[in-house]
């Protein structure tokens, strides 16, 4: 089983360590994406924080048959 799926399943059980691990694996990509939109370091970091909160709140709705990266960019 894919490590990301294992982490997601743990996240769905409110495992905060798994959530931190999952997001840290995508942190660089997310920062580059946010910075590309804003061209401002602080604004990019703010967007990342908002994204993390939304992902945490919506994790129970994530479909494990779909890729995580595009889902968490929404």
N, C-alpha and C positions, 0 to 999 in steps of 0.2 A: 504494500500500500504506500502511496505517495506520502512523503513527510508533511507536505502542506495540508493534505486531507486529514492526517492524524492531528496536526495542530488545530485545524478548524473544528474537528470533533471535540477536542479538549476545550476549545474556546466556547463551544456551545454548552459545555458543562460549567461555564463560568471560571475556567482556569486562567487566571490573570497572567501567570508566567507564560503560558502557551500563547496568549494574545500578544504579549510583548515580543516573544520570539518571532511570531508570525509577521508582525509589523516591522520588526528590525530587519527581516529578510528582504523587505520591499522598500525600506526607508530611502535608500539612495535614488531608486527609480521615482518614487513619489515626489521627493524633493526636486529632482530635475524637471519633472512634469510641471509641478507648481511654479517653480522658478521660471520655466519657459513661458508660462501664462502671464506672470506678473512682472518679471525682470526686477523683482525686489525681494531681497533675502528675508526680511521680517514678514512681509506679506505672505511669502511662500510658506514660512514656518507656521503662520497663523492658519493658513488653509490646511496644512498638514494636521494640525491639532483638531480642527473641525472635522476633517476626514476621519481621523482615528476615533473620535467620539461617535460619529455616524456609523462607522463599521462596527464598533463595539455594540451599539444599540440594535443593529440590524443583523448581527451574525446569525441569529436563530433562523433567519429567512434565506440564508445562503444555500444554494443548490450545489451539493458536492459533485454533481456531474458536469458542472460548468467551471471554467477557469476562474481562479480567484482574482488575478491581477486586473482584468477588465471590470469585474464586479466592484472592486474596492475603489476604482477611479470614478465611479458614477457619482 
